Amino acid sequence: MNSEHPQQPLTPEELAQRRKKVRNVVLLRAFLFGLMVAAWWILFAPDSLVDPAMKNPLGIAAGLIAMGAYLYFLRDALFPRK
């Protein structure tokens, strides 16, 4: 924080608007992260690691797990404590 330019406290409306914006960004990043993990698993997982018929379901599961883990670790940004 720069001591030359102190920040003004946010009004309740500004704080609510900022939290909504942060929540949307976190949800979008979680979705894109899950999509990347699922796509990598489906497209690049070696056949020696997983049966080719199971690549799609396991890729989707891996993407959902990655998305859930991302959201879990950023839960304070989604649901701030009072």
Secondary structure, 3 states (H helix, E strand, C coil): CCCCCCCCCCCHHHHHHHHHHHHHHHHHHHHHHHHHHHHHHHHHCCCCCCCHHHHHHHHHHHHHHHHHHHHHHCHHHHCCCC
